[in-house]
Amino acid sequence: MKIGQVIKVLRLQRKMTQEQIALEADMATSNVSRIEKGLRQPSQKVLWKLAKALNTKPSIIYAASEQAPGDIVNFLLNAQNTPSEKSPFPKPNEKKCGDIIISKDAQLILKLYSELTPNNKSLLLEQLKTLHKWQDK
């Protein structure tokens, strides 16, 4: 199994450093490095912490580690973008939310919006409304 390789791919997809993952998972950076290099296998407890820090599930990490090395990235993209087993796969840069397909840009906007304070959310909504009015002219 290539759990370390999967963890590294996930970390790079999320543009995170080993230090950031270690901080989120409450572990030493050297342990993250050893796991990514395949020098150490994470315990179940550590894997859960790493999965949480990487915003995924341990089952996804395990499943990805069973893929051929060249297929790991595509597997992870599909696994992360699959809304349910019944619906078709959206494109790699899109997510399906109900019957609406959300582009990568819209996903980023929603992510950034969710991280704002309530006061800043109100300010942003007012700015968007104003911008929308100007767009029609």
Secondary structure, 3 states (H helix, E strand, C coil): CCHHHHHHHHHHHCCCCHHHHHHHHCCCHHHHHHHHCCCCCCCHHHHHHHHHHCCCCHHHHHHHHCCCHHHHHHHHHHHHHCCCCCCCCCCCCEEEECCEEEEHHHHHHHHHHHCCCHHHHHHHHHHHHHHHHHHHC
